[in-house]
């Protein structure tokens, strides 16, 4: 199961930059088709909101690849036992 998590981490790392690329490509395409202020504001908001989400994809994949999700706690008592300095 841990190897599947690490493979999924690689997929998330690839999906992050792809999402950013397609988001910016679509935003530029839509703004050039209809260069009004409403279109610029709309796509500006989309980029500002979804850019950090795409960065989160990359970080999530990086943590999965590094093995931070290899052992997940089964109950709330195990959360206190987790060594936070290992990160």
N, CA, C and O atoms as a Maestro MAE file, in Angstrom:
{
 s_m_m2io_version
 :::
 2.0.0
}

f_m_ct {
 s_m_title
 :::
 protein
 m_atom[348] {
  # First column is atom index #
  i_m_mmod_type
  r_m_x_coord
  r_m_y_coord
  r_m_z_coord
  i_m_residue_number
  s_m_chain_name
  s_m_pdb_residue_name
  s_m_pdb_atom_name
  i_m_atomic_number
  :::
  1 25 0.809 -1.188 0.000 1 A "UNK " " N  " 7
  2 3 0.000 0.000 0.000 1 A "UNK " " CA " 6
  3 2 0.862 1.265 0.000 1 A "UNK " " C  " 6
  4 15 0.510 2.270 -0.617 1 A "UNK " " O  " 8
  5 25 1.999 1.195 0.705 2 A "UNK " " N  " 7
  6 3 2.872 2.365 0.734 2 A "UNK " " CA " 6
  7 2 3.447 2.681 -0.637 2 A "UNK " " C  " 6
  8 15 3.653 3.850 -0.962 2 A "UNK " " O  " 8
  9 25 3.709 1.666 -1.444 3 A "UNK " " N  " 7
  10 3 4.220 1.928 -2.791 3 A "UNK " " CA " 6
  11 2 3.144 2.597 -3.656 3 A "UNK " " C  " 6
  12 15 3.458 3.417 -4.518 3 A "UNK " " O  " 8
  13 25 1.885 2.245 -3.423 4 A "UNK " " N  " 7
  14 3 0.802 2.906 -4.156 4 A "UNK " " CA " 6
  15 2 0.703 4.373 -3.742 4 A "UNK " " C  " 6
  16 15 0.466 5.241 -4.582 4 A "UNK " " O  " 8
  17 25 0.884 4.651 -2.453 5 A "UNK " " N  " 7
  18 3 0.851 6.035 -1.966 5 A "UNK " " CA " 6
  19 2 1.990 6.843 -2.591 5 A "UNK " " C  " 6
  20 15 1.803 7.997 -2.975 5 A "UNK " " O  " 8
  21 25 3.157 6.233 -2.688 6 A "UNK " " N  " 7
  22 3 4.297 6.949 -3.279 6 A "UNK " " CA " 6
  23 2 4.113 7.161 -4.781 6 A "UNK " " C  " 6
  24 15 4.495 8.203 -5.315 6 A "UNK " " O  " 8
  25 25 3.531 6.180 -5.456 7 A "UNK " " N  " 7
  26 3 3.220 6.343 -6.881 7 A "UNK " " CA " 6
  27 2 2.180 7.444 -7.078 7 A "UNK " " C  " 6
  28 15 2.284 8.250 -8.003 7 A "UNK " " O  " 8
  29 25 1.182 7.469 -6.204 8 A "UNK " " N  " 7
  30 3 0.184 8.540 -6.264 8 A "UNK " " CA " 6
  31 2 0.841 9.896 -6.000 8 A "UNK " " C  " 6
  32 15 0.420 10.908 -6.562 8 A "UNK " " O  " 8
  33 25 1.864 9.922 -5.153 9 A "UNK " " N  " 7
  34 3 2.602 11.162 -4.908 9 A "UNK " " CA " 6
  35 2 3.256 11.685 -6.167 9 A "UNK " " C  " 6
  36 15 3.243 12.890 -6.422 9 A "UNK " " O  " 8
  37 25 3.828 10.793 -6.956 10 A "UNK " " N  " 7
  38 3 4.433 11.208 -8.228 10 A "UNK " " CA " 6
  39 2 3.363 11.773 -9.161 10 A "UNK " " C  " 6
  40 15 3.591 12.759 -9.861 10 A "UNK " " O  " 8
  41 25 2.202 11.137 -9.160 11 A "UNK " " N  " 7
  42 3 1.104 11.619 -10.011 11 A "UNK " " CA " 6
  43 2 0.663 13.013 -9.571 11 A "UNK " " C  " 6
  44 15 0.434 13.880 -10.414 11 A "UNK " " O  " 8
  45 25 0.541 13.240 -8.250 12 A "UNK " " N  " 7
  46 3 0.144 14.555 -7.759 12 A "UNK " " CA " 6
  47 2 1.199 15.613 -8.103 12 A "UNK " " C  " 6
  48 15 0.857 16.747 -8.439 12 A "UNK " " O  " 8
  49 25 2.470 15.241 -8.018 13 A "UNK " " N  " 7
  50 3 3.543 16.187 -8.352 13 A "UNK " " CA " 6
  51 2 3.458 16.576 -9.827 13 A "UNK " " C  " 6
  52 15 3.731 17.725 -10.174 13 A "UNK " " O  " 8
  53 25 3.092 15.658 -10.682 14 A "UNK " " N  " 7
  54 3 2.946 15.955 -12.114 14 A "UNK " " CA " 6
  55 2 1.680 16.761 -12.376 14 A "UNK " " C  " 6
  56 15 1.676 17.651 -13.227 14 A "UNK " " O  " 8
  57 25 0.601 16.454 -11.647 15 A "UNK " " N  " 7
  58 3 -0.666 17.146 -11.864 15 A "UNK " " CA " 6
  59 2 -0.611 18.626 -11.487 15 A "UNK " " C  " 6
  60 15 -1.284 19.445 -12.113 15 A "UNK " " O  " 8
  61 25 0.173 18.975 -10.483 16 A "UNK " " N  " 7
  62 3 0.263 20.373 -10.046 16 A "UNK " " CA " 6
  63 2 0.717 21.317 -11.148 16 A "UNK " " C  " 6
  64 15 -0.008 22.256 -11.477 16 A "UNK " " O  " 8
  65 25 1.895 21.100 -11.731 17 A "UNK " " N  " 7
  66 3 2.332 21.989 -12.810 17 A "UNK " " CA " 6
  67 2 1.429 21.923 -14.048 17 A "UNK " " C  " 6
  68 15 1.240 22.927 -14.736 17 A "UNK " " O  " 8
  69 25 0.874 20.739 -14.326 18 A "UNK " " N  " 7
  70 3 -0.055 20.644 -15.457 18 A "UNK " " CA " 6
  71 2 -1.306 21.495 -15.219 18 A "UNK " " C  " 6
  72 15 -1.795 22.161 -16.132 18 A "UNK " " O  " 8
  73 25 -1.807 21.466 -14.011 19 A "UNK " " N  " 7
  74 3 -2.979 22.282 -13.683 19 A "UNK " " CA " 6
  75 2 -2.657 23.769 -13.821 19 A "UNK " " C  " 6
  76 15 -3.464 24.535 -14.347 19 A "UNK " " O  " 8
  77 25 -1.486 24.173 -13.351 20 A "UNK " " N  " 7
  78 3 -1.085 25.577 -13.482 20 A "UNK " " CA " 6
  79 2 -0.949 25.956 -14.953 20 A "UNK " " C  " 6
  80 15 -1.411 27.019 -15.366 20 A "UNK " " O  " 8
  81 25 -0.322 25.098 -15.738 21 A "UNK " " N  " 7
  82 3 -0.136 25.375 -17.160 21 A "UNK " " CA " 6
  83 2 -1.474 25.539 -17.880 21 A "UNK " " C  " 6
  84 15 -1.678 26.514 -18.603 21 A "UNK " " O  " 8
  85 25 -2.388 24.576 -17.680 22 A "UNK " " N  " 7
  86 3 -3.676 24.656 -18.369 22 A "UNK " " CA " 6
  87 2 -4.523 25.814 -17.859 22 A "UNK " " C  " 6
  88 15 -5.272 26.416 -18.628 22 A "UNK " " O  " 8
  89 25 -4.413 26.131 -16.574 23 A "UNK " " N  " 7
  90 3 -5.136 27.271 -16.031 23 A "UNK " " CA " 6
  91 2 -4.663 28.569 -16.669 23 A "UNK " " C  " 6
  92 15 -5.482 29.381 -17.100 23 A "UNK " " O  " 8
  93 25 -3.369 28.769 -16.734 24 A "UNK " " N  " 7
  94 3 -2.832 29.985 -17.335 24 A "UNK " " CA " 6
  95 2 -3.099 30.035 -18.837 24 A "UNK " " C  " 6
  96 15 -3.422 31.094 -19.375 24 A "UNK " " O  " 8
  97 25 -2.968 28.909 -19.507 25 A "UNK " " N  " 7
  98 3 -3.231 28.853 -20.948 25 A "UNK " " CA " 6
  99 2 -4.689 29.205 -21.240 25 A "UNK " " C  " 6
  100 15 -4.964 29.971 -22.163 25 A "UNK " " O  " 8
  101 25 -5.610 28.665 -20.478 26 A "UNK " " N  " 7
  102 3 -7.019 28.955 -20.677 26 A "UNK " " CA " 6
  103 2 -7.333 30.399 -20.335 26 A "UNK " " C  " 6
  104 15 -8.100 31.048 -21.045 26 A "UNK " " O  " 8
  105 25 -6.754 30.912 -19.261 27 A "UNK " " N  " 7
  106 3 -6.988 32.300 -18.874 27 A "UNK " " CA " 6
  107 2 -6.510 33.262 -19.963 27 A "UNK " " C  " 6
  108 15 -7.225 34.198 -20.320 27 A "UNK " " O  " 8
  109 25 -5.331 33.041 -20.480 28 A "UNK " " N  " 7
  110 3 -4.801 33.910 -21.535 28 A "UNK " " CA " 6
  111 2 -5.652 33.804 -22.787 28 A "UNK " " C  " 6
  112 15 -5.933 34.813 -23.435 28 A "UNK " " O  " 8
  113 25 -6.064 32.594 -23.133 29 A "UNK " " N  " 7
  114 3 -6.900 32.387 -24.313 29 A "UNK " " CA " 6
  115 2 -8.242 33.104 -24.183 29 A "UNK " " C  " 6
  116 15 -8.689 33.760 -25.124 29 A "UNK " " O  " 8
  117 25 -8.880 32.982 -23.034 30 A "UNK " " N  " 7
  118 3 -10.185 33.615 -22.826 30 A "UNK " " CA " 6
  119 2 -10.070 35.135 -22.768 30 A "UNK " " C  " 6
  120 15 -10.953 35.838 -23.258 30 A "UNK " " O  " 8
  121 25 -9.010 35.643 -22.184 31 A "UNK " " N  " 7
  122 3 -8.825 37.092 -22.110 31 A "UNK " " CA " 6
  123 2 -8.551 37.677 -23.488 31 A "UNK " " C  " 6
  124 15 -9.011 38.778 -23.788 31 A "UNK " " O  " 8
  125 25 -7.810 36.960 -24.335 32 A "UNK " " N  " 7
  126 3 -7.557 37.469 -25.684 32 A "UNK " " CA " 6
  127 2 -8.795 37.383 -26.571 32 A "UNK " " C  " 6
  128 15 -8.951 38.196 -27.482 32 A "UNK " " O  " 8
  129 25 -9.688 36.406 -26.323 33 A "UNK " " N  " 7
  130 3 -10.934 36.313 -27.091 33 A "UNK " " CA " 6
  131 2 -11.873 37.469 -26.787 33 A "UNK " " C  " 6
  132 15 -12.476 38.045 -27.693 33 A "UNK " " O  " 8
  133 25 -11.994 37.807 -25.505 34 A "UNK " " N  " 7
  134 3 -12.916 38.851 -25.060 34 A "UNK " " CA " 6
  135 2 -12.194 39.720 -24.036 34 A "UNK " " C  " 6
  136 15 -12.316 39.489 -22.833 34 A "UNK " " O  " 8
  137 25 -11.445 40.717 -24.502 35 A "UNK " " N  " 7
  138 3 -10.574 41.463 -23.590 35 A "UNK " " CA " 6
  139 2 -11.287 42.552 -22.778 35 A "UNK " " C  " 6
  140 15 -10.781 43.668 -22.666 35 A "UNK " " O  " 8
  141 25 -12.427 42.243 -22.227 36 A "UNK " " N  " 7
  142 3 -13.117 43.201 -21.373 36 A "UNK " " CA " 6
  143 2 -12.654 43.102 -19.935 36 A "UNK " " C  " 6
  144 15 -12.025 42.124 -19.529 36 A "UNK " " O  " 8
  145 25 -12.979 44.139 -19.170 37 A "UNK " " N  " 7
  146 3 -12.546 44.163 -17.772 37 A "UNK " " CA " 6
  147 2 -13.205 43.042 -16.975 37 A "UNK " " C  " 6
  148 15 -12.609 42.508 -16.040 37 A "UNK " " O  " 8
  149 25 -14.442 42.683 -17.348 38 A "UNK " " N  " 7
  150 3 -15.112 41.608 -16.610 38 A "UNK " " CA " 6
  151 2 -14.425 40.263 -16.820 38 A "UNK " " C  " 6
  152 15 -14.338 39.455 -15.897 38 A "UNK " " O  " 8
  153 25 -13.943 40.029 -18.025 39 A "UNK " " N  " 7
  154 3 -13.230 38.782 -18.301 39 A "UNK " " CA " 6
  155 2 -11.891 38.749 -17.568 39 A "UNK " " C  " 6
  156 15 -11.489 37.714 -17.036 39 A "UNK " " O  " 8
  157 25 -11.220 39.868 -17.548 40 A "UNK " " N  " 7
  158 3 -9.920 39.952 -16.864 40 A "UNK " " CA " 6
  159 2 -10.096 39.703 -15.367 40 A "UNK " " C  " 6
  160 15 -9.321 38.965 -14.758 40 A "UNK " " O  " 8
  161 25 -11.118 40.322 -14.783 41 A "UNK " " N  " 7
  162 3 -11.360 40.124 -13.352 41 A "UNK " " CA " 6
  163 2 -11.747 38.677 -13.064 41 A "UNK " " C  " 6
  164 15 -11.252 38.077 -12.110 41 A "UNK " " O  " 8
  165 25 -12.634 38.115 -13.892 42 A "UNK " " N  " 7
  166 3 -13.071 36.741 -13.690 42 A "UNK " " CA " 6
  167 2 -11.900 35.770 -13.724 42 A "UNK " " C  " 6
  168 15 -11.753 34.949 -12.818 42 A "UNK " " O  " 8
  169 25 -11.074 35.850 -14.742 43 A "UNK " " N  " 7
  170 3 -9.959 34.917 -14.857 43 A "UNK " " CA " 6
  171 2 -8.850 35.233 -13.859 43 A "UNK " " C  " 6
  172 15 -8.109 34.342 -13.443 43 A "UNK " " O  " 8
  173 25 -8.738 36.500 -13.479 44 A "UNK " " N  " 7
  174 3 -7.787 36.840 -12.422 44 A "UNK " " CA " 6
  175 2 -8.161 36.179 -11.109 44 A "UNK " " C  " 6
  176 15 -7.295 35.681 -10.389 44 A "UNK " " O  " 8
  177 25 -9.454 36.174 -10.796 45 A "UNK " " N  " 7
  178 3 -9.924 35.512 -9.580 45 A "UNK " " CA " 6
  179 2 -9.697 34.005 -9.677 45 A "UNK " " C  " 6
  180 15 -9.248 33.383 -8.715 45 A "UNK " " O  " 8
  181 25 -10.003 33.416 -10.834 46 A "UNK " " N  " 7
  182 3 -9.777 31.981 -11.008 46 A "UNK " " CA " 6
  183 2 -8.313 31.622 -10.770 46 A "UNK " " C  " 6
  184 15 -8.009 30.652 -10.075 46 A "UNK " " O  " 8
  185 25 -7.424 32.397 -11.343 47 A "UNK " " N  " 7
  186 3 -5.988 32.106 -11.201 47 A "UNK " " CA " 6
  187 2 -5.551 32.277 -9.747 47 A "UNK " " C  " 6
  188 15 -4.804 31.451 -9.222 47 A "UNK " " O  " 8
  189 25 -6.015 33.352 -9.090 48 A "UNK " " N  " 7
  190 3 -5.619 33.595 -7.701 48 A "UNK " " CA " 6
  191 2 -6.130 32.494 -6.781 48 A "UNK " " C  " 6
  192 15 -5.449 32.127 -5.824 48 A "UNK " " O  " 8
  193 25 -7.324 31.961 -7.057 49 A "UNK " " N  " 7
  194 3 -7.886 30.922 -6.197 49 A "UNK " " CA " 6
  195 2 -7.264 29.559 -6.475 49 A "UNK " " C  " 6
  196 15 -6.923 28.837 -5.538 49 A "UNK " " O  " 8
  197 25 -7.110 29.196 -7.741 50 A "UNK " " N  " 7
  198 3 -6.681 27.839 -8.076 50 A "UNK " " CA " 6
  199 2 -5.170 27.655 -8.119 50 A "UNK " " C  " 6
  200 15 -4.697 26.519 -8.083 50 A "UNK " " O  " 8
  201 25 -4.407 28.725 -8.193 51 A "UNK " " N  " 7
  202 3 -2.948 28.596 -8.187 51 A "UNK " " CA " 6
  203 2 -2.442 27.978 -6.878 51 A "UNK " " C  " 6
  204 15 -1.635 27.050 -6.923 51 A "UNK " " O  " 8
  205 25 -2.894 28.466 -5.713 52 A "UNK " " N  " 7
  206 3 -2.442 27.810 -4.461 52 A "UNK " " CA " 6
  207 2 -2.925 26.368 -4.333 52 A "UNK " " C  " 6
  208 15 -2.253 25.542 -3.716 52 A "UNK " " O  " 8
  209 25 -4.082 26.062 -4.908 53 A "UNK " " N  " 7
  210 3 -4.565 24.678 -4.873 53 A "UNK " " CA " 6
  211 2 -3.611 23.783 -5.660 53 A "UNK " " C  " 6
  212 15 -3.294 22.676 -5.226 53 A "UNK " " O  " 8
  213 25 -3.158 24.257 -6.809 54 A "UNK " " N  " 7
  214 3 -2.212 23.487 -7.615 54 A "UNK " " CA " 6
  215 2 -0.873 23.338 -6.888 54 A "UNK " " C  " 6
  216 15 -0.233 22.290 -6.981 54 A "UNK " " O  " 8
  217 25 -0.449 24.368 -6.172 55 A "UNK " " N  " 7
  218 3 0.767 24.266 -5.361 55 A "UNK " " CA " 6
  219 2 0.556 23.217 -4.262 55 A "UNK " " C  " 6
  220 15 1.474 22.470 -3.922 55 A "UNK " " O  " 8
  221 25 -0.649 23.171 -3.718 56 A "UNK " " N  " 7
  222 3 -0.977 22.155 -2.713 56 A "UNK " " CA " 6
  223 2 -0.897 20.753 -3.272 56 A "UNK " " C  " 6
  224 15 -0.493 19.827 -2.569 56 A "UNK " " O  " 8
  225 25 -1.281 20.579 -4.544 57 A "UNK " " N  " 7
  226 3 -1.126 19.272 -5.195 57 A "UNK " " CA " 6
  227 2 0.334 18.844 -5.162 57 A "UNK " " C  " 6
  228 15 0.651 17.698 -4.846 57 A "UNK " " O  " 8
  229 25 1.203 19.768 -5.488 58 A "UNK " " N  " 7
  230 3 2.635 19.465 -5.541 58 A "UNK " " CA " 6
  231 2 3.151 19.097 -4.145 58 A "UNK " " C  " 6
  232 15 3.883 18.120 -3.985 58 A "UNK " " O  " 8
  233 25 2.766 19.882 -3.143 59 A "UNK " " N  " 7
  234 3 3.217 19.597 -1.776 59 A "UNK " " CA " 6
  235 2 2.662 18.270 -1.266 59 A "UNK " " C  " 6
  236 15 3.377 17.497 -0.629 59 A "UNK " " O  " 8
  237 25 1.394 18.012 -1.544 60 A "UNK " " N  " 7
  238 3 0.779 16.752 -1.135 60 A "UNK " " CA " 6
  239 2 1.525 15.575 -1.764 60 A "UNK " " C  " 6
  240 15 1.805 14.583 -1.092 60 A "UNK " " O  " 8
  241 25 1.844 15.688 -3.045 61 A "UNK " " N  " 7
  242 3 2.594 14.635 -3.723 61 A "UNK " " CA " 6
  243 2 3.994 14.477 -3.172 61 A "UNK " " C  " 6
  244 15 4.499 13.361 -3.048 61 A "UNK " " O  " 8
  245 25 4.624 15.598 -2.841 62 A "UNK " " N  " 7
  246 3 5.970 15.550 -2.278 62 A "UNK " " CA " 6
  247 2 5.969 14.844 -0.931 62 A "UNK " " C  " 6
  248 15 6.842 14.021 -0.658 62 A "UNK " " O  " 8
  249 25 4.991 15.162 -0.088 63 A "UNK " " N  " 7
  250 3 4.900 14.492 1.209 63 A "UNK " " CA " 6
  251 2 4.611 12.997 1.039 63 A "UNK " " C  " 6
  252 15 5.162 12.170 1.764 63 A "UNK " " O  " 8
  253 25 3.761 12.661 0.095 64 A "UNK " " N  " 7
  254 3 3.463 11.240 -0.149 64 A "UNK " " CA " 6
  255 2 4.710 10.520 -0.652 64 A "UNK " " C  " 6
  256 15 4.984 9.389 -0.253 64 A "UNK " " O  " 8
  257 25 5.455 11.172 -1.519 65 A "UNK " " N  " 7
  258 3 6.675 10.568 -2.063 65 A "UNK " " CA " 6
  259 2 7.734 10.382 -0.982 65 A "UNK " " C  " 6
  260 15 8.492 9.413 -1.018 65 A "UNK " " O  " 8
  261 25 7.792 11.294 -0.029 66 A "UNK " " N  " 7
  262 3 8.768 11.199 1.053 66 A "UNK " " CA " 6
  263 2 8.350 10.214 2.137 66 A "UNK " " C  " 6
  264 15 9.147 9.895 3.019 66 A "UNK " " O  " 8
  265 25 7.111 9.728 2.085 67 A "UNK " " N  " 7
  266 3 6.678 8.717 3.030 67 A "UNK " " CA " 6
  267 2 5.980 9.240 4.266 67 A "UNK " " C  " 6
  268 15 5.852 8.513 5.251 67 A "UNK " " O  " 8
  269 25 5.525 10.484 4.241 68 A "UNK " " N  " 7
  270 3 4.850 11.046 5.405 68 A "UNK " " CA " 6
  271 2 3.492 10.398 5.663 68 A "UNK " " C  " 6
  272 15 2.956 10.518 6.765 68 A "UNK " " O  " 8
  273 25 2.938 9.728 4.690 69 A "UNK " " N  " 7
  274 3 1.633 9.086 4.849 69 A "UNK " " CA " 6
  275 2 1.748 7.562 4.942 69 A "UNK " " C  " 6
  276 15 0.755 6.857 4.761 69 A "UNK " " O  " 8
  277 25 2.931 7.057 5.218 70 A "UNK " " N  " 7
  278 3 3.109 5.608 5.294 70 A "UNK " " CA " 6
  279 2 2.330 4.998 6.463 70 A "UNK " " C  " 6
  280 15 1.726 3.935 6.318 70 A "UNK " " O  " 8
  281 25 2.344 5.655 7.595 71 A "UNK " " N  " 7
  282 3 1.563 5.155 8.736 71 A "UNK " " CA " 6
  283 2 0.618 6.259 9.181 71 A "UNK " " C  " 6
  284 15 1.056 7.297 9.679 71 A "UNK " " O  " 8
  285 25 -0.659 6.040 9.005 72 A "UNK " " N  " 7
  286 3 -1.667 6.992 9.438 72 A "UNK " " CA " 6
  287 2 -2.244 6.527 10.774 72 A "UNK " " C  " 6
  288 15 -2.407 5.326 10.995 72 A "UNK " " O  " 8
  289 25 -2.553 7.468 11.663 73 A "UNK " " N  " 7
  290 3 -3.106 7.073 12.964 73 A "UNK " " CA " 6
  291 2 -4.472 6.406 12.813 73 A "UNK " " C  " 6
  292 15 -5.278 6.791 11.965 73 A "UNK " " O  " 8
  293 25 -4.711 5.407 13.647 74 A "UNK " " N  " 7
  294 3 -5.981 4.689 13.605 74 A "UNK " " CA " 6
  295 2 -6.987 5.249 14.595 74 A "UNK " " C  " 6
  296 15 -8.188 5.025 14.444 74 A "UNK " " O  " 8
  297 25 -6.517 5.976 15.612 75 A "UNK " " N  " 7
  298 3 -7.418 6.639 16.547 75 A "UNK " " CA " 6
  299 2 -6.765 7.928 17.030 75 A "UNK " " C  " 6
  300 15 -5.601 8.192 16.726 75 A "UNK " " O  " 8
  301 25 -7.509 8.724 17.777 76 A "UNK " " N  " 7
  302 3 -7.006 10.035 18.175 76 A "UNK " " CA " 6
  303 2 -5.879 9.955 19.201 76 A "UNK " " C  " 6
  304 15 -5.107 10.905 19.328 76 A "UNK " " O  " 8
  305 25 -5.764 8.861 19.927 77 A "UNK " " N  " 7
  306 3 -4.671 8.721 20.887 77 A "UNK " " CA " 6
  307 2 -3.318 8.613 20.195 77 A "UNK " " C  " 6
  308 15 -2.302 9.014 20.763 77 A "UNK " " O  " 8
  309 25 -3.290 8.085 18.994 78 A "UNK " " N  " 7
  310 3 -2.034 7.946 18.260 78 A "UNK " " CA " 6
  311 2 -1.560 9.267 17.669 78 A "UNK " " C  " 6
  312 15 -0.399 9.374 17.273 78 A "UNK " " O  " 8
  313 25 -2.410 10.257 17.598 79 A "UNK " " N  " 7
  314 3 -2.005 11.557 17.069 79 A "UNK " " CA " 6
  315 2 -1.016 12.222 18.009 79 A "UNK " " C  " 6
  316 15 -0.063 12.853 17.553 79 A "UNK " " O  " 8
  317 25 -1.225 12.092 19.320 80 A "UNK " " N  " 7
  318 3 -0.310 12.679 20.295 80 A "UNK " " CA " 6
  319 2 1.049 12.006 20.284 80 A "UNK " " C  " 6
  320 15 2.051 12.637 20.620 80 A "UNK " " O  " 8
  321 25 1.103 10.750 19.908 81 A "UNK " " N  " 7
  322 3 2.360 10.005 19.880 81 A "UNK " " CA " 6
  323 2 3.184 10.288 18.643 81 A "UNK " " C  " 6
  324 15 4.342 9.879 18.570 81 A "UNK " " O  " 8
  325 25 2.612 10.980 17.668 82 A "UNK " " N  " 7
  326 3 3.317 11.249 16.419 82 A "UNK " " CA " 6
  327 2 4.475 12.190 16.658 82 A "UNK " " C  " 6
  328 15 4.331 13.194 17.356 82 A "UNK " " O  " 8
  329 25 5.607 11.880 16.092 83 A "UNK " " N  " 7
  330 3 6.801 12.700 16.245 83 A "UNK " " CA " 6
  331 2 6.774 13.803 15.191 83 A "UNK " " C  " 6
  332 15 7.090 13.560 14.027 83 A "UNK " " O  " 8
  333 25 6.400 15.008 15.595 84 A "UNK " " N  " 7
  334 3 6.306 16.118 14.637 84 A "UNK " " CA " 6
  335 2 7.668 16.642 14.212 84 A "UNK " " C  " 6
  336 15 7.753 17.381 13.231 84 A "UNK " " O  " 8
  337 25 8.731 16.287 14.914 85 A "UNK " " N  " 7
  338 3 10.063 16.745 14.527 85 A "UNK " " CA " 6
  339 2 10.623 15.935 13.376 85 A "UNK " " C  " 6
  340 15 11.663 16.289 12.819 85 A "UNK " " O  " 8
  341 25 9.947 14.842 13.006 86 A "UNK " " N  " 7
  342 3 10.440 13.997 11.919 86 A "UNK " " CA " 6
  343 2 10.234 14.659 10.554 86 A "UNK " " C  " 6
  344 15 10.814 14.225 9.559 86 A "UNK " " O  " 8
  345 25 9.422 15.693 10.509 87 A "UNK " " N  " 7
  346 3 9.161 16.383 9.242 87 A "UNK " " CA " 6
  347 2 10.278 17.275 8.951 87 A "UNK " " C  " 6
  348 15 10.271 17.960 7.928 87 A "UNK " " O  " 8
  :::
 }
 m_bond[347] {
  # First column is bond index #
  i_m_from
  i_m_to
  i_m_order
  :::
  1 1 2 1
  2 2 3 1
  3 3 4 2
  4 3 5 1
  5 5 6 1
  6 6 7 1
  7 7 8 2
  8 7 9 1
  9 9 10 1
  10 10 11 1
  11 11 12 2
  12 11 13 1
  13 13 14 1
  14 14 15 1
  15 15 16 2
  16 15 17 1
  17 17 18 1
  18 18 19 1
  19 19 20 2
  20 19 21 1
  21 21 22 1
  22 22 23 1
  23 23 24 2
  24 23 25 1
  25 25 26 1
  26 26 27 1
  27 27 28 2
  28 27 29 1
  29 29 30 1
  30 30 31 1
  31 31 32 2
  32 31 33 1
  33 33 34 1
  34 34 35 1
  35 35 36 2
  36 35 37 1
  37 37 38 1
  38 38 39 1
  39 39 40 2
  40 39 41 1
  41 41 42 1
  42 42 43 1
  43 43 44 2
  44 43 45 1
  45 45 46 1
  46 46 47 1
  47 47 48 2
  48 47 49 1
  49 49 50 1
  50 50 51 1
  51 51 52 2
  52 51 53 1
  53 53 54 1
  54 54 55 1
  55 55 56 2
  56 55 57 1
  57 57 58 1
  58 58 59 1
  59 59 60 2
  60 59 61 1
  61 61 62 1
  62 62 63 1
  63 63 64 2
  64 63 65 1
  65 65 66 1
  66 66 67 1
  67 67 68 2
  68 67 69 1
  69 69 70 1
  70 70 71 1
  71 71 72 2
  72 71 73 1
  73 73 74 1
  74 74 75 1
  75 75 76 2
  76 75 77 1
  77 77 78 1
  78 78 79 1
  79 79 80 2
  80 79 81 1
  81 81 82 1
  82 82 83 1
  83 83 84 2
  84 83 85 1
  85 85 86 1
  86 86 87 1
  87 87 88 2
  88 87 89 1
  89 89 90 1
  90 90 91 1
  91 91 92 2
  92 91 93 1
  93 93 94 1
  94 94 95 1
  95 95 96 2
  96 95 97 1
  97 97 98 1
  98 98 99 1
  99 99 100 2
  100 99 101 1
  101 101 102 1
  102 102 103 1
  103 103 104 2
  104 103 105 1
  105 105 106 1
  106 106 107 1
  107 107 108 2
  108 107 109 1
  109 109 110 1
  110 110 111 1
  111 111 112 2
  112 111 113 1
  113 113 114 1
  114 114 115 1
  115 115 116 2
  116 115 117 1
  117 117 118 1
  118 118 119 1
  119 119 120 2
  120 119 121 1
  121 121 122 1
  122 122 123 1
  123 123 124 2
  124 123 125 1
  125 125 126 1
  126 126 127 1
  127 127 128 2
  128 127 129 1
  129 129 130 1
  130 130 131 1
  131 131 132 2
  132 131 133 1
  133 133 134 1
  134 134 135 1
  135 135 136 2
  136 135 137 1
  137 137 138 1
  138 138 139 1
  139 139 140 2
  140 139 141 1
  141 141 142 1
  142 142 143 1
  143 143 144 2
  144 143 145 1
  145 145 146 1
  146 146 147 1
  147 147 148 2
  148 147 149 1
  149 149 150 1
  150 150 151 1
  151 151 152 2
  152 151 153 1
  153 153 154 1
  154 154 155 1
  155 155 156 2
  156 155 157 1
  157 157 158 1
  158 158 159 1
  159 159 160 2
  160 159 161 1
  161 161 162 1
  162 162 163 1
  163 163 164 2
  164 163 165 1
  165 165 166 1
  166 166 167 1
  167 167 168 2
  168 167 169 1
  169 169 170 1
  170 170 171 1
  171 171 172 2
  172 171 173 1
  173 173 174 1
  174 174 175 1
  175 175 176 2
  176 175 177 1
  177 177 178 1
  178 178 179 1
  179 179 180 2
  180 179 181 1
  181 181 182 1
  182 182 183 1
  183 183 184 2
  184 183 185 1
  185 185 186 1
  186 186 187 1
  187 187 188 2
  188 187 189 1
  189 189 190 1
  190 190 191 1
  191 191 192 2
  192 191 193 1
  193 193 194 1
  194 194 195 1
  195 195 196 2
  196 195 197 1
  197 197 198 1
  198 198 199 1
  199 199 200 2
  200 199 201 1
  201 201 202 1
  202 202 203 1
  203 203 204 2
  204 203 205 1
  205 205 206 1
  206 206 207 1
  207 207 208 2
  208 207 209 1
  209 209 210 1
  210 210 211 1
  211 211 212 2
  212 211 213 1
  213 213 214 1
  214 214 215 1
  215 215 216 2
  216 215 217 1
  217 217 218 1
  218 218 219 1
  219 219 220 2
  220 219 221 1
  221 221 222 1
  222 222 223 1
  223 223 224 2
  224 223 225 1
  225 225 226 1
  226 226 227 1
  227 227 228 2
  228 227 229 1
  229 229 230 1
  230 230 231 1
  231 231 232 2
  232 231 233 1
  233 233 234 1
  234 234 235 1
  235 235 236 2
  236 235 237 1
  237 237 238 1
  238 238 239 1
  239 239 240 2
  240 239 241 1
  241 241 242 1
  242 242 243 1
  243 243 244 2
  244 243 245 1
  245 245 246 1
  246 246 247 1
  247 247 248 2
  248 247 249 1
  249 249 250 1
  250 250 251 1
  251 251 252 2
  252 251 253 1
  253 253 254 1
  254 254 255 1
  255 255 256 2
  256 255 257 1
  257 257 258 1
  258 258 259 1
  259 259 260 2
  260 259 261 1
  261 261 262 1
  262 262 263 1
  263 263 264 2
  264 263 265 1
  265 265 266 1
  266 266 267 1
  267 267 268 2
  268 267 269 1
  269 269 270 1
  270 270 271 1
  271 271 272 2
  272 271 273 1
  273 273 274 1
  274 274 275 1
  275 275 276 2
  276 275 277 1
  277 277 278 1
  278 278 279 1
  279 279 280 2
  280 279 281 1
  281 281 282 1
  282 282 283 1
  283 283 284 2
  284 283 285 1
  285 285 286 1
  286 286 287 1
  287 287 288 2
  288 287 289 1
  289 289 290 1
  290 290 291 1
  291 291 292 2
  292 291 293 1
  293 293 294 1
  294 294 295 1
  295 295 296 2
  296 295 297 1
  297 297 298 1
  298 298 299 1
  299 299 300 2
  300 299 301 1
  301 301 302 1
  302 302 303 1
  303 303 304 2
  304 303 305 1
  305 305 306 1
  306 306 307 1
  307 307 308 2
  308 307 309 1
  309 309 310 1
  310 310 311 1
  311 311 312 2
  312 311 313 1
  313 313 314 1
  314 314 315 1
  315 315 316 2
  316 315 317 1
  317 317 318 1
  318 318 319 1
  319 319 320 2
  320 319 321 1
  321 321 322 1
  322 322 323 1
  323 323 324 2
  324 323 325 1
  325 325 326 1
  326 326 327 1
  327 327 328 2
  328 327 329 1
  329 329 330 1
  330 330 331 1
  331 331 332 2
  332 331 333 1
  333 333 334 1
  334 334 335 1
  335 335 336 2
  336 335 337 1
  337 337 338 1
  338 338 339 1
  339 339 340 2
  340 339 341 1
  341 341 342 1
  342 342 343 1
  343 343 344 2
  344 343 345 1
  345 345 346 1
  346 346 347 1
  347 347 348 2
  :::
 }
}
